[in-house]
Amino acid sequence: MFCLGEALLDKKFWEAILELLKKYNNTPHHKDGKILGSMTTTPHPLAVYAYLMFIHTNASDPVIFKEIENMMNEIIYELAKLYRGGESGILTSGGTESNIVAILAAKKVFSNKSNTVIAPDTVHVSVDKACDIIGCKLVKIPTNGNPVDASTLEEYIRKYNPFAIVITAGTTERGLIDPVKDASELANEYNVYLHVDAAYGGLLIPFLHRHGIIREDLRFYDGVSSISVDFHKNGLTPIPSGILLFNNKRCMEKICYNAEYTLYGKYCGLLGTRPGGSVASIWVLLKHYGLDLYEKIALKTYNIATYAYHKLAELEELKVFKPILPIVVFKHKYINYIELLREILNKGYFLYKSPSLEALRIVIMPHVEKSHIDDFVNAIREIMQ
Ligand SMILES: Cc1ncc(COP(=O)(O)O)c(C=O)c1O
């Protein structure tokens, strides 16, 4: 194998390789409780196992790897139950690719409209990237850090005649949820493509809504054209594993290109070859645990976010924003947030920023425990002393 032959059987060979790898294995690990800002987490061992078992497969080749396609169909079926719609879908490398592909589909479906996309200014940077790549104009709706309201959205639709609206169900900086139902009604009325970026919130919102914790729901209301959701965020699968769901097959067909040299004859989406292991990892968790797994994660992370909110709010010098989804945003009343971040990084913690609020944010991912929050609050206390 790999022309290594006998070497693979040699203990010394393995020792040398392990030594080499260990030299680079100084990365922080989620279990240490110090990664509190990134939307990444430790994948579930079952998901890792499935990923490795199917590591040789290409999810873009359903002729050779038809089992992967079958798994993908089952995933779409499960998600269609969750979001009450969604006829077809594609594995993506994550929220960024999903947003690019959704806007590409929109551009092709509504080619008769202006070359404009409208989105609240809280939208993820990948939408700027998408418009840059596709060559469309992105008009951002000022929101002052709130979910966009329906009347403002309508005003912008009338003014710009966009081919697509992008709203976010779980914004990156604050966890805001734009009004999906209102936007869907407007998309219907004005015949515009509506993409809901639920990369972060997609596996949280339906459950928190069901439990009465949040008002807004996430589903394929009539008028929603696509929803994106990342399993490598709250879904416990290895990176990369995003899913872009379309409400109908027509949209999906628009992002497929002839590739006659392949057995399948086409490639869909932005990538060519894509990891079948990612599909297997999502599938195995859905098969084994069902959607209940995500319900548990949503409730656990929300609980810990509430705990973190109260703990941080005990510190008088801090202004803490009440969590909507499991994201806790806070700032010091007198110290600039970049300066505070520097001190926090010096303590070995990794937080991201909420620049629009001049604040910092903790994202409560599945690996975060209450004890991590206690340690972090102690670290903040020390900094403030
Ligand atoms: C709302 C939202 N959309 C898209 C993305 C991009 O996801 P990815 O980094 O997986 O491409 C993120 C990442 O944090 C996000 O929060």
PDBQT file of the ligand as one rigid body, heavy atoms in Angstrom, charges set to zero:
ROOT
HETATM    1  C1  LIG A 401     -25.165  32.479   9.813  1.00  0.00    +0.000 C 
HETATM    2  C2  LIG A 401     -23.937  31.889   9.193  1.00  0.00    +0.000 A 
HETATM    3  N1  LIG A 401     -23.923  31.645   7.880  1.00  0.00    +0.000 NA
HETATM    4  C3  LIG A 401     -22.849  31.105   7.277  1.00  0.00    +0.000 A 
HETATM    5  C4  LIG A 401     -21.716  30.796   7.987  1.00  0.00    +0.000 A 
HETATM    6  C5  LIG A 401     -20.520  30.210   7.297  1.00  0.00    +0.000 C 
HETATM    7  O1  LIG A 401     -20.374  28.867   7.629  1.00  0.00    +0.000 OA
HETATM    8  P1  LIG A 401     -19.060  28.058   7.239  1.00  0.00    +0.000 P 
HETATM    9  O2  LIG A 401     -17.952  28.665   8.022  1.00  0.00    +0.000 OA
HETATM   10  O3  LIG A 401     -19.379  26.657   7.609  1.00  0.00    +0.000 OA
HETATM   11  O4  LIG A 401     -18.859  28.223   5.774  1.00  0.00    +0.000 OA
HETATM   12  C6  LIG A 401     -21.685  31.047   9.368  1.00  0.00    +0.000 A 
HETATM   13  C7  LIG A 401     -20.484  30.751  10.153  1.00  0.00    +0.000 C 
HETATM   14  O5  LIG A 401     -20.352  31.061  11.296  1.00  0.00    +0.000 OA
HETATM   15  C8  LIG A 401     -22.821  31.611   9.985  1.00  0.00    +0.000 A 
HETATM   16  O6  LIG A 401     -22.844  31.884  11.288  1.00  0.00    +0.000 OA
ENDROOT
TORSDOF 0
